[in-house]
Amino acid sequence: MGKKRKQQQRVDNSVTASLPKQEAVTLADQLGGDVLAKLKAAKQDLTAKEQVAEEERQTKLAFERKQREKNKSFEELLNEYGDKGSKF
């Protein structure tokens, strides 16, 4: 059994090694130009949507941070800032 597998591997390697890189068919070559353009457009749309979602998330986090700071009690503010703040 081991001998057959070695022979099959040698045959597979020799077939792929015999093709020059210029003759190798790429995925872009297999797909039509129209399909490739659609895929690129979809990729751009997804990256734009992800960027907008990240910006919205950052804005929401900043707003929540401000709200937490705004709603702190006097005790929490005193514990956080203590005597470090200015008199006025």
Buried (B, 14 or more C-beta within 10 A) or exposed (E): EEEEEEEEEEEEEEEEEEEEEEEEEEEEEEEEEEEBEEEEEEEEEEEEEEEEEEEEEEEEEEEEEEEEEEEEEEEEEEEEEEEEEEEE
